[in-house]
Amino acid sequence: MSTKKIDSAVKSEVRIAVTRVASDLFFESAQSAADIKSAVADALASGKPLILTDVRGHEIIVPADKIGYVEVGDAASRRVGFGAA
């Protein structure tokens, strides 16, 4: 039985606040943080929808005028156990 970590598919965690919606969109993306920032900037500048893809291949589409904020960060490794620091 192998216990190898497979974290090459997940590069970034993304949180998008949509105006007039109570909850945020939160997903993991295989895109780099720089690619996501570029896509957000392009969507805001052009007014076209922001289109991102999560790690399972699903597309997330948000109208540019409905974006409240976008938070992008590196995916944190998930630690398990009492000694995880």
C-alpha positions as protocol buffer text, in pm:
chain_id: "A"
residue {
  index: 1
  type: MET
  ca { x: 0 y: 0 z: 0 }
}
residue {
  index: 2
  type: SER
  ca { x: 143 y: 334 z: -103 }
}
residue {
  index: 3
  type: THR
  ca { x: 102 y: 646 z: 107 }
}
residue {
  index: 4
  type: LYS
  ca { x: 250 y: 888 z: -146 }
}
residue {
  index: 5
  type: LYS
  ca { x: 113 y: 1238 z: -144 }
}
residue {
  index: 6
  type: ILE
  ca { x: -23 y: 1356 z: -475 }
}
residue {
  index: 7
  type: ASP
  ca { x: -21 y: 1733 z: -460 }
}
residue {
  index: 8
  type: SER
  ca { x: 106 y: 1812 z: -808 }
}
residue {
  index: 9
  type: ALA
  ca { x: -249 y: 1866 z: -935 }
}
residue {
  index: 10
  type: VAL
  ca { x: -337 y: 2134 z: -681 }
}
residue {
  index: 11
  type: LYS
  ca { x: -150 y: 2460 z: -713 }
}
residue {
  index: 12
  type: SER
  ca { x: -383 y: 2730 z: -583 }
}
residue {
  index: 13
  type: GLU
  ca { x: -680 y: 2782 z: -357 }
}
residue {
  index: 14
  type: VAL
  ca { x: -929 y: 3041 z: -481 }
}
residue {
  index: 15
  type: ARG
  ca { x: -1207 y: 3222 z: -295 }
}
residue {
  index: 16
  type: ILE
  ca { x: -1442 y: 3448 z: -491 }
}
residue {
  index: 17
  type: ALA
  ca { x: -1700 y: 3671 z: -326 }
}
residue {
  index: 18
  type: VAL
  ca { x: -1998 y: 3737 z: -551 }
}
residue {
  index: 19
  type: THR
  ca { x: -2197 y: 4054 z: -481 }
}
residue {
  index: 20
  type: ARG
  ca { x: -2544 y: 4002 z: -337 }
}
residue {
  index: 21
  type: VAL
  ca { x: -2470 y: 3637 z: -258 }
}
residue {
  index: 22
  type: ALA
  ca { x: -2422 y: 3533 z: 106 }
}
residue {
  index: 23
  type: SER
  ca { x: -2161 y: 3262 z: 56 }
}
residue {
  index: 24
  type: ASP
  ca { x: -1827 y: 3265 z: -124 }
}
residue {
  index: 25
  type: LEU
  ca { x: -1711 y: 3033 z: -400 }
}
residue {
  index: 26
  type: PHE
  ca { x: -1415 y: 2829 z: -276 }
}
residue {
  index: 27
  type: PHE
  ca { x: -1227 y: 2578 z: -487 }
}
residue {
  index: 28
  type: GLU
  ca { x: -882 y: 2442 z: -566 }
}
residue {
  index: 29
  type: SER
  ca { x: -736 y: 2511 z: -907 }
}
residue {
  index: 30
  type: ALA
  ca { x: -452 y: 2353 z: -1103 }
}
residue {
  index: 31
  type: GLN
  ca { x: -376 y: 2700 z: -1244 }
}
residue {
  index: 32
  type: SER
  ca { x: -96 y: 2902 z: -1090 }
}
residue {
  index: 33
  type: ALA
  ca { x: -171 y: 3207 z: -878 }
}
residue {
  index: 34
  type: ALA
  ca { x: -23 y: 3431 z: -1148 }
}
residue {
  index: 35
  type: ASP
  ca { x: -253 y: 3282 z: -1414 }
}
residue {
  index: 36
  type: ILE
  ca { x: -557 y: 3335 z: -1191 }
}
residue {
  index: 37
  type: LYS
  ca { x: -459 y: 3696 z: -1114 }
}
residue {
  index: 38
  type: SER
  ca { x: -415 y: 3761 z: -1484 }
}
residue {
  index: 39
  type: ALA
  ca { x: -757 y: 3612 z: -1566 }
}
residue {
  index: 40
  type: VAL
  ca { x: -923 y: 3824 z: -1295 }
}
residue {
  index: 41
  type: ALA
  ca { x: -752 y: 4142 z: -1416 }
}
residue {
  index: 42
  type: ASP
  ca { x: -853 y: 4069 z: -1776 }
}
residue {
  index: 43
  type: ALA
  ca { x: -1215 y: 4003 z: -1676 }
}
residue {
  index: 44
  type: LEU
  ca { x: -1237 y: 4323 z: -1472 }
}
residue {
  index: 45
  type: ALA
  ca { x: -1076 y: 4533 z: -1747 }
}
residue {
  index: 46
  type: SER
  ca { x: -1286 y: 4394 z: -2032 }
}
residue {
  index: 47
  type: GLY
  ca { x: -1613 y: 4335 z: -1848 }
}
residue {
  index: 48
  type: LYS
  ca { x: -1625 y: 3977 z: -1978 }
}
residue {
  index: 49
  type: PRO
  ca { x: -1704 y: 3689 z: -1739 }
}
residue {
  index: 50
  type: LEU
  ca { x: -1428 y: 3541 z: -1526 }
}
residue {
  index: 51
  type: ILE
  ca { x: -1382 y: 3176 z: -1626 }
}
residue {
  index: 52
  type: LEU
  ca { x: -1164 y: 2951 z: -1409 }
}
residue {
  index: 53
  type: THR
  ca { x: -1129 y: 2572 z: -1390 }
}
residue {
  index: 54
  type: ASP
  ca { x: -1110 y: 2366 z: -1071 }
}
residue {
  index: 55
  type: VAL
  ca { x: -895 y: 2055 z: -1018 }
}
residue {
  index: 56
  type: ARG
  ca { x: -1178 y: 1824 z: -1134 }
}
residue {
  index: 57
  type: GLY
  ca { x: -1213 y: 2008 z: -1464 }
}
residue {
  index: 58
  type: HIS
  ca { x: -1533 y: 2197 z: -1379 }
}
residue {
  index: 59
  type: GLU
  ca { x: -1557 y: 2555 z: -1503 }
}
residue {
  index: 60
  type: ILE
  ca { x: -1651 y: 2836 z: -1267 }
}
residue {
  index: 61
  type: ILE
  ca { x: -1799 y: 3135 z: -1450 }
}
residue {
  index: 62
  type: VAL
  ca { x: -1865 y: 3464 z: -1269 }
}
residue {
  index: 63
  type: PRO
  ca { x: -1986 y: 3783 z: -1438 }
}
residue {
  index: 64
  type: ALA
  ca { x: -1716 y: 4050 z: -1403 }
}
residue {
  index: 65
  type: ASP
  ca { x: -1957 y: 4308 z: -1262 }
}
residue {
  index: 66
  type: LYS
  ca { x: -2059 y: 4068 z: -981 }
}
residue {
  index: 67
  type: ILE
  ca { x: -1707 y: 4003 z: -846 }
}
residue {
  index: 68
  type: GLY
  ca { x: -1674 y: 4137 z: -491 }
}
residue {
  index: 69
  type: TYR
  ca { x: -1319 y: 4017 z: -431 }
}
residue {
  index: 70
  type: VAL
  ca { x: -1090 y: 3732 z: -528 }
}
residue {
  index: 71
  type: GLU
  ca { x: -850 y: 3571 z: -283 }
}
residue {
  index: 72
  type: VAL
  ca { x: -573 y: 3353 z: -428 }
}
residue {
  index: 73
  type: GLY
  ca { x: -318 y: 3152 z: -233 }
}
residue {
  index: 74
  type: ASP
  ca { x: -99 y: 2848 z: -257 }
}
residue {
  index: 75
  type: ALA
  ca { x: -269 y: 2526 z: -162 }
}
residue {
  index: 76
  type: ALA
  ca { x: -176 y: 2437 z: 197 }
}
residue {
  index: 77
  type: SER
  ca { x: -65 y: 2087 z: 270 }
}
residue {
  index: 78
  type: ARG
  ca { x: -313 y: 1908 z: 488 }
}
residue {
  index: 79
  type: ARG
  ca { x: -157 y: 1788 z: 808 }
}
residue {
  index: 80
  type: VAL
  ca { x: -297 y: 1513 z: 1020 }
}
residue {
  index: 81
  type: GLY
  ca { x: -215 y: 1412 z: 1373 }
}
residue {
  index: 82
  type: PHE
  ca { x: -129 y: 1564 z: 1708 }
}
residue {
  index: 83
  type: GLY
  ca { x: 230 y: 1651 z: 1617 }
}
residue {
  index: 84
  type: ALA
  ca { x: 141 y: 1854 z: 1307 }
}
residue {
  index: 85
  type: ALA
  ca { x: 276 y: 2202 z: 1347 }
}
